[in-house]
Amino acid sequence: MSLINDVCTLQEIDDEVAGLEAAIADIDVRLAHSETLAAAEAAFADADARFQDLRRAQRALEADVAALDAKIAPEEKRLYDGSVRNPKELTAIQHELELLKAQRSQLEDRLLAVMEEFEAADAARRAAEAALAVARREREQEVAALETRRRQLAASLAASVARRSEQAARIHPASLRLYDDIRRRRGSAVARIRGGTCSGCRVAIPESVRRKAFDPATLAQCPNCERILFIG
């Protein structure tokens, strides 16, 4: 095989290696994070926070109502059991009871509204919890599939890297260093001459360079981008 063919083959293998590495890197990103699962977790966290806030509010209002009941009961007993006979004191008790009952009525109205909100929040929380459970199951399946695919790609990459080493050994060290340097700087080291121009940079190739590209024992380079040229 000619030098240029060896170099072209090396580039094909390097492109294959780069593609496999990119595919593995993409899988690693997907293994590290799932937008779908994160969204489901955030939705449940929001629903749970709303549920907990309303539960605390409901319990606080229930406690306030109970506290007022505890105040109202003995006052009603005093009002009706005959233990208080002073008309002014009875009037004061009755007025106090009216205030307490008005406060209780307001609290009960608020409690009823909170209970309705709590029921809705409870339903939303349960729905979010169910959606999160589905997202977690799907994520487990996705992770298993991604890990299987990653192992397959890693095996292919190992084989390609081995082929790369074998192919690189066929090329003279100086030519290999040239190739590696150009690939590092340009992304691709080899370009085809098409219609008298370099396919890498689209610049016209001088006839002298074009003739050199026909020599299988030398490497012709584009005077503009320095890529190694071949005619095919």
N, C-alpha and C positions, 0 to 999 in steps of 0.2 A: 504494500500500500504506500502511496506517495505521502510526502510530508504534509501537504495541504489536506489530503483526505484524512490523515491521522488527526490533524488539528480540528477539522470539521466534525469528525466523530467525537472528539473530546468535548467540543461545544454542545453537541447534541446530548451527551451524557450530563454535562454541567447544567443544561437547561432542565433536564429531567430531574436532577438532584434539587435544583432550585424550586421546581414545581412541587416536589414531594415535601420539601422543607416548609414551603408556604402553606401547603395543605395541612401539615401537622401543626403548624403555628395557629392556623385558623381553628383547628379542633381544640387546641389547648385553650384558646380564648373562650370557645363555647363551653368547654368543660369548667372553666373557672367561674362563669357567670351565665345566668339565664334571665333575660329580660322578662319573659313570661312568668317565671316563678317569682322574680322580684316584685313584679306588679301585683301578683296574687297575694304575696306576703304583705305588701304595703296596704292593699285594699282591706285585708283582714285586720291589720293593725289599726287602721282608721276606724273600721266598724267596731272593733273591740273597745277602742278608746271611747267612742261614742256610747256604747253599751254600758261600760263601767261608769262613765260620768253620770248617765241618767239613773243608773242603779243607786249610786251614792246620793243623787239628788232626791230620788224617791224615798230612800231610807231616812234621809234628813227631814223631809216633809212629814213622813209618817211619825217620826219621833216628835216633831213639833206639834202635830195634831194630838198625839198621845199626851204630851205635856199639858196642852190646853184642856183636854178631857180630865186630866188629873186635877186641874184647878177648878173646872166647872162643877164636877160631881159634888165636892163638899159644900160649895156655895149654894147649889140647888138644894142640898139637904138642909142647910141652915135656913134657906128661904121657906121651905115647906114643912119642916118638922116641928115648928112651933117653939123652937128654942130661942128664937129672936122675936121680941114683942115690940121693940121700939120702932115706930113707923119710919123715922128717918133712917135708921139703920137698915130696915127692910128695903127701903127705896134705894139706898146705896148699894145693897147687895144685888138688887134687881138690875141696877144700872151697870154694875160691874159684870154681871152675867151677860148682859146684852153686848157689852164690849168684847168679852171673851168669845162669845158665840159668833160675833161678826168676824173676829180674827180667825176663828176656826173655819168659818165658811170660806173666807178668802184662801186659807191654806188648803182646804179641801178642793177648791176649784183649781188651784195650782197643782195639787197632787194628782187630780184627775187628768189634767193636761200632760203632766210628766209621765203618768202611767201609759197614756196613749202613745207618747213618743217612745217610751221604753219598749212597748210591744213592737213598734215598727223597727226600732234599733235591734231588738232581739232577733227579729226575722231577718234583717239585713246582715247581722253578725253570723247567723246560721248559714245563710246563703254564701257569705264570703268564706266561711270555714269549709263548706262543701267544695267551693271552687278551689280553695287552697289545697285540699286533699287531692283533687283531680290533678292540679298542676304539679304536685309533688310526685304522684304516680307517673305522670307523663315525663317528668324530669328524670326519674329513675330509669325509665325505658330509654330516654334519649341518651343519658350518660352511658348506659350499657352499650348502646349502638355506637356511640362515639368512641368509646374505649376499644371496642372491637375493630372499628375502622382505623383507629390510630395504630393499633398493633400491626395491622396489615400494611399500612403506609410505612411504618418504621422498618418492617422487614424488607419492603421494596427499596427503601432508602439505603439500608445497609448493603443490599445487593448492588445498587447503583454506585454507591461510594466505592465498593470493591472493584467494580468495572472501571470506574474512573481512575483508580490507582493503576490498574493494569494498562489502561489506555495511555495514561500519562507517562508510564515507563517506556512506551514505544517512541516517545518524542525526545529529541536532543534537549538537554537541560537549558541551553541558551534559548531555543525556540519556545520551550515551555515557560520560561521566565517571561518572555515577550508576551506570549498568549495570556498568562495570568495577570500581568500588569495591565494590558489593554482591557481585559474583562473587568478587572477591578475598577478601572476608571470609566469605562464606557457601558458596562452592563453586558454587552455582547462583544466578543473579540473578533468574530469572523463575519464578513459581509460579502454578498454576491455582487458581481459586476453585471448590471442589467442595463442594456441599451447604452453602454459606454459610461454609465454613472455608478457610483457606490450606493448600494442599497441601504447602507447605514446612515449616510449623511446627505445623499442626493447630489453630490458634487461630481462633476465630470472627471473621469480618470484619464491621465495622459497616456498616449499610445505606448510609450516606453514602459510604463508601469503595467499596462494591460498585457504586453508581451511577456513581461516577467512573471505574470500570474499564470502563464501557461507552463512554466518550468516546474515540474513536480518536486524538484529537490530544493527549491527556495521559497521564501515567503515574501510575497509582494504586499506592500502596505499602501493604504489610501493616503495621499499626501495631505489630506485635510483632517480626517478623524483618526488616522493611524491604524484603523482596523485592518486585519489581514484579509486579503482579497482572494476570491476564487471564482472561477468561471464554470458554470454548470447549467 
